[in-house]
Amino acid sequence: MASKAKRAKKVVAAEAPEPEVEDGEAEQVEKPKRPYTAYFAFLADFRIEMKDKLKTGQKIPTLAGERWRSMTDDDKEPYITQAATLKKEYEKKMEDWNKKHLK
């Protein structure tokens, strides 16, 4: 008997209508995503570099953090430049998005 009740609950849950999305939530889906930081640009390159070099038990974020802290400003410059470029693009997209959605 209990198994029939459980099955009935599952069927009812599966047939339940999906919640409707409110207007504000639908607009948030279209909103441009924030750009990543210089560290995350470095982290993406570091993951590719270390993909096959890691020993068992080593964690990429820990090693990446150690390397990032030991890098000079000159070593970080390409990542900082890349992040600044992405930020400018994001700001332009947000300006366009705000004009379109915040009337």
N, CA, C and O atoms as a printed pandas DataFrame, in Angstrom:
     atom_number atom_name residue_name chain_id  residue_number  x_coord  y_coord  z_coord
0              1         N          MET        A               1    0.806   -1.194    0.000
1              2        CA          MET        A               1    0.000    0.000    0.000
2              3         C          MET        A               1    0.851    1.261    0.000
3              4         O          MET        A               1    0.575    2.206   -0.739
4              5         N          ALA        A               2    1.873    1.271    0.820
5              6        CA          ALA        A               2    2.700    2.465    0.915
6              7         C          ALA        A               2    3.399    2.746   -0.410
7              8         O          ALA        A               2    3.604    3.905   -0.772
8              9         N          SER        A               3    3.763    1.694   -1.130
9             10        CA          SER        A               3    4.460    1.915   -2.395
10            11         C          SER        A               3    3.532    2.555   -3.426
11            12         O          SER        A               3    3.990    3.356   -4.242
12            13         N          LYS        A               4    2.231    2.219   -3.409
13            14        CA          LYS        A               4    1.283    2.844   -4.332
14            15         C          LYS        A               4    1.132    4.324   -4.027
15            16         O          LYS        A               4    1.025    5.146   -4.937
16            17         N          ALA        A               5    1.123    4.660   -2.745
17            18        CA          ALA        A               5    1.000    6.066   -2.350
18            19         C          ALA        A               5    2.231    6.847   -2.803
19            20         O          ALA        A               5    2.120    7.982   -3.267
20            21         N          LYS        A               6    3.397    6.235   -2.667
21            22        CA          LYS        A               6    4.619    6.900   -3.104
22            23         C          LYS        A               6    4.592    7.117   -4.611
23            24         O          LYS        A               6    4.945    8.195   -5.089
24            25         N          ARG        A               7    4.174    6.098   -5.363
25            26        CA          ARG        A               7    4.096    6.226   -6.814
26            27         C          ARG        A               7    3.097    7.302   -7.202
27            28         O          ARG        A               7    3.329    8.058   -8.146
28            29         N          ALA        A               8    1.990    7.375   -6.480
29            30        CA          ALA        A               8    0.972    8.378   -6.787
30            31         C          ALA        A               8    1.529    9.780   -6.565
31            32         O          ALA        A               8    1.254   10.689   -7.348
32            33         N          LYS        A               9    2.305    9.958   -5.508
33            34        CA          LYS        A               9    2.902   11.263   -5.241
34            35         C          LYS        A               9    3.887   11.637   -6.347
35            36         O          LYS        A               9    3.949   12.797   -6.755
36            37         N          LYS        A              10    4.653   10.666   -6.830
37            38        CA          LYS        A              10    5.616   10.948   -7.885
38            39         C          LYS        A              10    4.900   11.373   -9.168
39            40         O          LYS        A              10    5.346   12.288   -9.860
40            41         N          VAL        A              11    3.811   10.715   -9.474
41            42        CA          VAL        A              11    3.060   11.049  -10.676
42            43         C          VAL        A              11    2.489   12.445  -10.558
43            44         O          VAL        A              11    2.548   13.223  -11.510
44            45         N          VAL        A              12    1.938   12.771   -9.405
45            46        CA          VAL        A              12    1.361   14.094   -9.202
46            47         C          VAL        A              12    2.445   15.155   -9.329
47            48         O          VAL        A              12    2.217   16.203   -9.932
48            49         N          ALA        A              13    3.618   14.894   -8.768
49            50        CA          ALA        A              13    4.709   15.857   -8.847
50            51         C          ALA        A              13    5.172   16.029  -10.284
51            52         O          ALA        A              13    5.500   17.141  -10.698
52            53         N          ALA        A              14    5.205   14.958  -11.042
53            54        CA          ALA        A              14    5.640   15.033  -12.432
54            55         C          ALA        A              14    4.636   15.794  -13.290
55            56         O          ALA        A              14    5.022   16.450  -14.258
56            57         N          GLU        A              15    3.366   15.714  -12.949
57            58        CA          GLU        A              15    2.329   16.365  -13.733
58            59         C          GLU        A              15    2.093   17.809  -13.304
59            60         O          GLU        A              15    1.339   18.531  -13.956
60            61         N          ALA        A              16    2.724   18.233  -12.227
61            62        CA          ALA        A              16    2.520   19.592  -11.737
62            63         C          ALA        A              16    3.040   20.591  -12.773
63            64         O          ALA        A              16    4.101   20.378  -13.360
64            65         N          PRO        A              17    2.311   21.662  -12.996
65            66        CA          PRO        A              17    2.767   22.651  -13.983
66            67         C          PRO        A              17    4.025   23.362  -13.494
67            68         O          PRO        A              17    4.225   23.550  -12.294
68            69         N          GLU        A              18    4.863   23.752  -14.446
69            70        CA          GLU        A              18    6.078   24.470  -14.088
70            71         C          GLU        A              18    5.705   25.883  -13.655
71            72         O          GLU        A              18    4.776   26.475  -14.205
72            73         N          PRO        A              19    6.414   26.422  -12.685
73            74        CA          PRO        A              19    6.099   27.782  -12.237
74            75         C          PRO        A              19    6.336   28.782  -13.361
75            76         O          PRO        A              19    7.271   28.645  -14.149
76            77         N          GLU        A              20    5.472   29.787  -13.418
77            78        CA          GLU        A              20    5.611   30.800  -14.453
78            79         C          GLU        A              20    6.745   31.749  -14.095
79            80         O          GLU        A              20    6.983   32.040  -12.923
80            81         N          VAL        A              21    7.430   32.220  -15.107
81            82        CA          VAL        A              21    8.533   33.152  -14.916
82            83         C          VAL        A              21    7.975   34.562  -14.953
83            84         O          VAL        A              21    7.258   34.932  -15.883
84            85         N          GLU        A              22    8.304   35.341  -13.948
85            86        CA          GLU        A              22    7.838   36.721  -13.910
86            87         C          GLU        A              22    8.629   37.555  -14.905
87            88         O          GLU        A              22    9.711   37.155  -15.335
88            89         N          ASP        A              23    8.095   38.708  -15.271
89            90        CA          ASP        A              23    8.731   39.559  -16.270
90            91         C          ASP        A              23   10.165   39.923  -15.911
91            92         O          ASP        A              23   11.050   39.841  -16.762
92            93         N          GLY        A              24   10.404   40.314  -14.698
93            94        CA          GLY        A              24   11.740   40.712  -14.265
94            95         C          GLY        A              24   12.745   39.586  -14.365
95            96         O          GLY        A              24   13.906   39.817  -14.702
96            97         N          GLU        A              25   12.309   38.360  -14.075
97            98        CA          GLU        A              25   13.196   37.214  -14.141
98            99         C          GLU        A              25   13.559   36.890  -15.579
99           100         O          GLU        A              25   14.692   36.495  -15.853
100          101         N          ALA        A              26   12.634   37.048  -16.486
101          102        CA          ALA        A              26   12.907   36.761  -17.889
102          103         C          ALA        A              26   13.946   37.728  -18.433
103          104         O          ALA        A              26   14.806   37.335  -19.223
104          105         N          GLU        A              27   13.876   38.979  -18.022
105          106        CA          GLU        A              27   14.843   39.967  -18.476
106          107         C          GLU        A              27   16.224   39.676  -17.914
107          108         O          GLU        A              27   17.225   39.948  -18.577
108          109         N          GLN        A              28   16.299   39.125  -16.701
109          110        CA          GLN        A              28   17.585   38.814  -16.101
110          111         C          GLN        A              28   18.336   37.759  -16.908
111          112         O          GLN        A              28   19.567   37.741  -16.913
112          113         N          VAL        A              29   17.605   36.886  -17.585
113          114        CA          VAL        A              29   18.237   35.853  -18.388
114          115         C          VAL        A              29   19.029   36.488  -19.531
115          116         O          VAL        A              29   20.104   36.005  -19.887
116          117         N          GLU        A              30   18.505   37.557  -20.099
117          118        CA          GLU        A              30   19.145   38.220  -21.213
118          119         C          GLU        A              30   20.293   39.131  -20.782
119          120         O          GLU        A              30   21.096   39.550  -21.616
120          121         N          LYS        A              31   20.374   39.431  -19.529
121          122        CA          LYS        A              31   21.360   40.383  -19.027
122          123         C          LYS        A              31   22.777   39.860  -19.271
123          124         O          LYS        A              31   23.046   38.683  -19.034
124          125         N          PRO        A              32   23.690   40.722  -19.744
125          126        CA          PRO        A              32   25.068   40.289  -19.991
126          127         C          PRO        A              32   25.742   39.805  -18.709
127          128         O          PRO        A              32   25.500   40.332  -17.623
128          129         N          LYS        A              33   26.581   38.803  -18.860
129          130        CA          LYS        A              33   27.306   38.271  -17.702
130          131         C          LYS        A              33   28.525   39.131  -17.424
131          132         O          LYS        A              33   29.139   39.691  -18.333
132          133         N          ARG        A              34   28.854   39.219  -16.161
133          134        CA          ARG        A              34   30.012   40.012  -15.756
134          135         C          ARG        A              34   31.293   39.367  -16.273
135          136         O          ARG        A              34   31.374   38.142  -16.365
136          137         N          PRO        A              35   32.289   40.174  -16.610
137          138        CA          PRO        A              35   33.549   39.619  -17.119
138          139         C          PRO        A              35   34.365   39.008  -15.986
139          140         O          PRO        A              35   34.174   39.341  -14.817
140          141         N          TYR        A              36   35.276   38.110  -16.351
141          142        CA          TYR        A              36   36.116   37.527  -15.322
142          143         C          TYR        A              36   37.302   38.445  -15.030
143          144         O          TYR        A              36   37.640   39.327  -15.819
144          145         N          THR        A              37   37.914   38.215  -13.889
145          146        CA          THR        A              37   39.025   39.050  -13.426
146          147         C          THR        A              37   40.336   38.570  -14.038
147          148         O          THR        A              37   40.384   37.539  -14.710
148          149         N          ALA        A              38   41.393   39.333  -13.795
149          150        CA          ALA        A              38   42.718   38.969  -14.293
150          151         C          ALA        A              38   43.142   37.617  -13.717
151          152         O          ALA        A              38   43.756   36.810  -14.415
152          153         N          TYR        A              39   42.822   37.371  -12.465
153          154        CA          TYR        A              39   43.202   36.094  -11.854
154          155         C          TYR        A              39   42.505   34.926  -12.549
155          156         O          TYR        A              39   43.125   33.885  -12.768
156          157         N          PHE        A              40   41.235   35.080  -12.896
157          158        CA          PHE        A              40   40.523   33.986  -13.548
158          159         C          PHE        A              40   41.014   33.767  -14.974
159          160         O          PHE        A              40   40.972   32.640  -15.468
160          161         N          ALA        A              41   41.477   34.817  -15.645
161          162        CA          ALA        A              41   42.096   34.655  -16.961
162          163         C          ALA        A              41   43.379   33.834  -16.806
163          164         O          ALA        A              41   43.644   32.925  -17.593
164          165         N          PHE        A              42   44.171   34.165  -15.783
165          166        CA          PHE        A              42   45.379   33.398  -15.488
166          167         C          PHE        A              42   45.039   31.958  -15.133
167          168         O          PHE        A              42   45.705   31.030  -15.590
168          169         N          LEU        A              43   44.012   31.769  -14.325
169          170        CA          LEU        A              43   43.623   30.433  -13.880
170          171         C          LEU        A              43   43.241   29.536  -15.057
171          172         O          LEU        A              43   43.561   28.347  -15.060
172          173         N          ALA        A              44   42.564   30.095  -16.048
173          174        CA          ALA        A              44   42.190   29.315  -17.235
174          175         C          ALA        A              44   43.443   28.822  -17.967
175          176         O          ALA        A              44   43.511   27.663  -18.374
176          177         N          ASP        A              45   44.426   29.701  -18.130
177          178        CA          ASP        A              45   45.683   29.298  -18.779
178          179         C          ASP        A              45   46.438   28.296  -17.916
179          180         O          ASP        A              45   47.017   27.339  -18.429
180          181         N          PHE        A              46   46.431   28.517  -16.615
181          182        CA          PHE        A              46   47.150   27.639  -15.692
182          183         C          PHE        A              46   46.568   26.233  -15.706
183          184         O          PHE        A              46   47.310   25.252  -15.652
184          185         N          ARG        A              47   45.248   26.130  -15.779
185          186        CA          ARG        A              47   44.605   24.806  -15.835
186          187         C          ARG        A              47   45.067   24.032  -17.064
187          188         O          ARG        A              47   45.363   22.839  -16.984
188          189         N          ILE        A              48   45.125   24.722  -18.200
189          190        CA          ILE        A              48   45.575   24.065  -19.436
190          191         C          ILE        A              48   47.031   23.627  -19.300
191          192         O          ILE        A              48   47.395   22.521  -19.698
192          193         N          GLU        A              49   47.849   24.495  -18.739
193          194        CA          GLU        A              49   49.270   24.200  -18.569
194          195         C          GLU        A              49   49.496   23.005  -17.643
195          196         O          GLU        A              49   50.354   22.164  -17.912
196          197         N          MET        A              50   48.734   22.928  -16.566
197          198        CA          MET        A              50   48.963   21.916  -15.540
198          199         C          MET        A              50   48.123   20.652  -15.722
199          200         O          MET        A              50   48.194   19.737  -14.902
200          201         N          LYS        A              51   47.348   20.598  -16.766
201          202        CA          LYS        A              51   46.420   19.486  -16.970
202          203         C          LYS        A              51   47.095   18.119  -16.841
203          204         O          LYS        A              51   46.575   17.235  -16.160
204          205         N          ASP        A              52   48.227   17.943  -17.478
205          206        CA          ASP        A              52   48.889   16.644  -17.472
206          207         C          ASP        A              52   50.088   16.577  -16.523
207          208         O          ASP        A              52   50.699   15.518  -16.377
208          209         N          LYS        A              53   50.422   17.673  -15.890
209          210        CA          LYS        A              53   51.623   17.726  -15.056
210          211         C          LYS        A              53   51.370   17.474  -13.581
211          212         O          LYS        A              53   52.327   17.335  -12.820
212          213         N          LEU        A              54   50.131   17.412  -13.154
213          214        CA          LEU        A              54   49.827   17.309  -11.725
214          215         C          LEU        A              54   50.126   15.928  -11.168
215          216         O          LEU        A              54   49.889   14.903  -11.808
216          217         N          LYS        A              55   50.654   15.939   -9.954
217          218        CA          LYS        A              55   50.831   14.693   -9.224
218          219         C          LYS        A              55   49.521   14.389   -8.521
219          220         O          LYS        A              55   48.714   15.292   -8.301
220          221         N          THR        A              56   49.299   13.153   -8.171
221          222        CA          THR        A              56   48.076   12.764   -7.484
222          223         C          THR        A              56   47.955   13.528   -6.169
223          224         O          THR        A              56   48.902   13.599   -5.386
224          225         N          GLY        A              57   46.783   14.092   -5.942
225          226        CA          GLY        A              57   46.512   14.796   -4.696
226          227         C          GLY        A              57   46.750   16.288   -4.753
227          228         O          GLY        A              57   46.327   17.008   -3.848
228          229         N          GLN        A              58   47.406   16.773   -5.779
229          230        CA          GLN        A              58   47.626   18.214   -5.880
230          231         C          GLN        A              58   46.374   18.884   -6.433
231          232         O          GLN        A              58   45.669   18.320   -7.269
232          233         N          LYS        A              59   46.116   20.071   -5.964
233          234        CA          LYS        A              59   44.919   20.786   -6.396
234          235         C          LYS        A              59   45.325   22.018   -7.192
235          236         O          LYS        A              59   46.182   22.798   -6.776
236          237         N          ILE        A              60   44.692   22.173   -8.340
237          238        CA          ILE        A              60   45.017   23.272   -9.243
238          239         C          ILE        A              60   44.812   24.633   -8.583
239          240         O          ILE        A              60   45.716   25.465   -8.672
240          241         N          PRO        A              61   43.677   24.918   -7.924
241          242        CA          PRO        A              61   43.507   26.256   -7.343
242          243         C          PRO        A              61   44.587   26.628   -6.326
243          244         O          PRO        A              61   45.009   27.782   -6.261
244          245         N          THR        A              62   45.025   25.666   -5.545
245          246        CA          THR        A              62   46.061   25.940   -4.553
246          247         C          THR        A              62   47.367   26.312   -5.245
247          248         O          THR        A              62   48.012   27.298   -4.890
248          249         N          LEU        A              63   47.744   25.512   -6.231
249          250        CA          LEU        A              63   48.976   25.784   -6.963
250          251         C          LEU        A              63   48.884   27.090   -7.745
251          252         O          LEU        A              63   49.852   27.848   -7.818
252          253         N          ALA        A              64   47.723   27.346   -8.326
253          254        CA          ALA        A              64   47.527   28.579   -9.097
254          255         C          ALA        A              64   47.646   29.797   -8.186
255          256         O          ALA        A              64   48.272   30.790   -8.556
256          257         N          GLY        A              65   47.056   29.726   -7.014
257          258        CA          GLY        A              65   47.138   30.833   -6.064
258          259         C          GLY        A              65   48.569   31.117   -5.651
259          260         O          GLY        A              65   48.974   32.273   -5.532
260          261         N          GLU        A              66   49.331   30.053   -5.432
261          262        CA          GLU        A              66   50.741   30.222   -5.061
262          263         C          GLU        A              66   51.510   30.886   -6.192
263          264         O          GLU        A              66   52.308   31.793   -5.959
264          265         N          ARG        A              67   51.268   30.433   -7.416
265          266        CA          ARG        A              67   51.981   31.010   -8.562
266          267         C          ARG        A              67   51.569   32.469   -8.764
267          268         O          ARG        A              67   52.423   33.322   -9.006
268          269         N          TRP        A              68   50.267   32.765   -8.669
269          270        CA          TRP        A              68   49.777   34.130   -8.877
270          271         C          TRP        A              68   50.411   35.095   -7.878
271          272         O          TRP        A              68   50.810   36.202   -8.239
272          273         N          ARG        A              69   50.500   34.667   -6.622
273          274        CA          ARG        A              69   51.101   35.525   -5.601
274          275         C          ARG        A              69   52.593   35.752   -5.845
275          276         O          ARG        A              69   53.131   36.797   -5.477
276          277         N          SER        A              70   53.257   34.785   -6.458
277          278        CA          SER        A              70   54.697   34.915   -6.689
278          279         C          SER        A              70   55.021   35.659   -7.993
279          280         O          SER        A              70   56.176   36.017   -8.223
280          281         N          MET        A              71   54.016   35.895   -8.849
281          282        CA          MET        A              71   54.249   36.579  -10.122
282          283         C          MET        A              71   54.474   38.071   -9.904
283          284         O          MET        A              71   53.919   38.668   -8.981
284          285         N          THR        A              72   55.299   38.664  -10.769
285          286        CA          THR        A              72   55.512   40.108  -10.721
286          287         C          THR        A              72   54.375   40.803  -11.472
287          288         O          THR        A              72   53.589   40.157  -12.166
288          289         N          ASP        A              73   54.300   42.120  -11.325
289          290        CA          ASP        A              73   53.275   42.876  -12.046
290          291         C          ASP        A              73   53.460   42.759  -13.555
291          292         O          ASP        A              73   52.485   42.754  -14.305
292          293         N          ASP        A              74   54.701   42.665  -13.994
293          294        CA          ASP        A              74   54.961   42.503  -15.432
294          295         C          ASP        A              74   54.439   41.160  -15.939
295          296         O          ASP        A              74   53.931   41.071  -17.056
296          297         N          ASP        A              75   54.564   40.112  -15.116
297          298        CA          ASP        A              75   54.051   38.793  -15.500
298          299         C          ASP        A              75   52.522   38.795  -15.557
299          300         O          ASP        A              75   51.927   38.092  -16.373
300          301         N          LYS        A              76   51.891   39.584  -14.690
301          302        CA          LYS        A              76   50.430   39.637  -14.616
302          303         C          LYS        A              76   49.820   40.558  -15.676
303          304         O          LYS        A              76   48.618   40.494  -15.935
304          305         N          GLU        A              77   50.636   41.405  -16.282
305          306        CA          GLU        A              77   50.138   42.437  -17.191
306          307         C          GLU        A              77   49.239   41.905  -18.311
307          308         O          GLU        A              77   48.200   42.515  -18.562
308          309         N          PRO        A              78   49.575   40.802  -19.003
309          310        CA          PRO        A              78   48.670   40.328  -20.070
310          311         C          PRO        A              78   47.278   39.968  -19.550
311          312         O          PRO        A              78   46.277   40.198  -20.228
312          313         N          TYR        A              79   47.223   39.415  -18.367
313          314        CA          TYR        A              79   45.939   39.030  -17.785
314          315         C          TYR        A              79   45.147   40.252  -17.339
315          316         O          TYR        A              79   43.924   40.296  -17.475
316          317         N          ILE        A              80   45.858   41.245  -16.805
317          318        CA          ILE        A              80   45.207   42.484  -16.382
318          319         C          ILE        A              80   44.640   43.221  -17.593
319          320         O          ILE        A              80   43.530   43.749  -17.546
320          321         N          THR        A              81   45.414   43.251  -18.679
321          322        CA          THR        A              81   44.962   43.895  -19.914
322          323         C          THR        A              81   43.741   43.191  -20.481
323          324         O          THR        A              81   42.775   43.833  -20.893
324          325         N          GLN        A              82   43.794   41.876  -20.498
325          326        CA          GLN        A              82   42.664   41.089  -21.004
326          327         C          GLN        A              82   41.402   41.351  -20.183
327          328         O          GLN        A              82   40.318   41.521  -20.741
328          329         N          ALA        A              83   41.545   41.383  -18.872
329          330        CA          ALA        A              83   40.398   41.630  -17.998
330          331         C          ALA        A              83   39.847   43.040  -18.200
331          332         O          ALA        A              83   38.633   43.238  -18.169
332          333         N          ALA        A              84   40.724   44.016  -18.406
333          334        CA          ALA        A              84   40.280   45.397  -18.623
334          335         C          ALA        A              84   39.504   45.510  -19.939
335          336         O          ALA        A              84   38.500   46.218  -20.013
336          337         N          THR        A              85   39.969   44.816  -20.964
337          338        CA          THR        A              85   39.271   44.814  -22.257
338          339         C          THR        A              85   37.885   44.202  -22.116
339          340         O          THR        A              85   36.905   44.743  -22.628
340          341         N          LEU        A              86   37.807   43.079  -21.425
341          342        CA          LEU        A              86   36.516   42.422  -21.216
342          343         C          LEU        A              86   35.574   43.300  -20.386
343          344         O          LEU        A              86   34.364   43.307  -20.614
344          345         N          LYS        A              87   36.131   44.032  -19.433
345          346        CA          LYS        A              87   35.309   44.915  -18.605
346          347         C          LYS        A              87   34.709   46.042  -19.441
347          348         O          LYS        A              87   33.544   46.400  -19.267
348          349         N          LYS        A              88   35.512   46.602  -20.350
349          350        CA          LYS        A              88   35.005   47.663  -21.217
350          351         C          LYS        A              88   33.883   47.142  -22.109
351          352         O          LYS        A              88   32.867   47.814  -22.290
352          353         N          GLU        A              89   34.066   45.944  -22.666
353          354        CA          GLU        A              89   33.024   45.333  -23.498
354          355         C          GLU        A              89   31.758   45.099  -22.692
355          356         O          GLU        A              89   30.652   45.341  -23.174
356          357         N          TYR        A              90   31.923   44.632  -21.472
357          358        CA          TYR        A              90   30.782   44.381  -20.586
358          359         C          TYR        A              90   30.040   45.679  -20.279
359          360         O          TYR        A              90   28.811   45.719  -20.316
360          361         N          GLU        A              91   30.783   46.728  -19.980
361          362        CA          GLU        A              91   30.149   48.005  -19.672
362          363         C          GLU        A              91   29.342   48.530  -20.859
363          364         O          GLU        A              91   28.265   49.097  -20.674
364          365         N          LYS        A              92   29.858   48.345  -22.072
365          366        CA          LYS        A              92   29.132   48.760  -23.270
366          367         C          LYS        A              92   27.856   47.926  -23.437
367          368         O          LYS        A              92   26.791   48.466  -23.734
368          369         N          LYS        A              93   27.971   46.610  -23.244
369          370        CA          LYS        A              93   26.797   45.739  -23.344
370          371         C          LYS        A              93   25.757   46.093  -22.277
371          372         O          LYS        A              93   24.556   46.076  -22.548
372          373         N          MET        A              94   26.214   46.410  -21.077
373          374        CA          MET        A              94   25.284   46.774  -20.005
374          375         C          MET        A              94   24.597   48.101  -20.308
375          376         O          MET        A              94   23.413   48.272  -20.019
376          377         N          GLU        A              95   25.335   49.033  -20.887
377          378        CA          GLU        A              95   24.735   50.312  -21.251
378          379         C          GLU        A              95   23.621   50.094  -22.276
379          380         O          GLU        A              95   22.539   50.668  -22.161
380          381         N          ASP        A              96   23.899   49.258  -23.277
381          382        CA          ASP        A              96   22.878   48.930  -24.283
382          383         C          ASP        A              96   21.699   48.204  -23.643
383          384         O          ASP        A              96   20.544   48.488  -23.963
384          385         N          TRP        A              97   21.984   47.277  -22.752
385          386        CA          TRP        A              97   20.940   46.496  -22.083
386          387         C          TRP        A              97   20.069   47.410  -21.228
387          388         O          TRP        A              97   18.845   47.276  -21.217
388          389         N          ASN        A              98   20.704   48.341  -20.510
389          390        CA          ASN        A              98   19.937   49.261  -19.666
390          391         C          ASN        A              98   19.031   50.154  -20.498
391          392         O          ASN        A              98   17.897   50.426  -20.104
392          393         N          LYS        A              99   19.520   50.612  -21.643
393          394        CA          LYS        A              99   18.692   51.441  -22.519
394          395         C          LYS        A              99   17.473   50.665  -23.001
395          396         O          LYS        A              99   16.379   51.216  -23.116
396          397         N          LYS        A             100   17.673   49.396  -23.278
397          398        CA          LYS        A             100   16.600   48.562  -23.818
398          399         C          LYS        A             100   15.593   48.151  -22.738
399          400         O          LYS        A             100   14.390   48.125  -22.996
400          401         N          HIS        A             101   16.074   47.832  -21.535
401          402        CA          HIS        A             101   15.201   47.240  -20.522
402          403         C          HIS        A             101   14.787   48.180  -19.393
403          404         O          HIS        A             101   13.800   47.908  -18.711
404          405         N          LEU        A             102   15.492   49.247  -19.183
405          406        CA          LEU        A             102   15.163   50.162  -18.088
406          407         C          LEU        A             102   14.652   51.484  -18.661
407          408         O          LEU        A             102   15.352   52.497  -18.661
408          409         N          LYS        A             103   13.443   51.441  -19.138
409          410        CA          LYS        A             103   12.861   52.629  -19.772
410          411         C          LYS        A             103   12.222   53.530  -18.771
411          412         O          LYS        A             103   11.684   54.576  -19.135
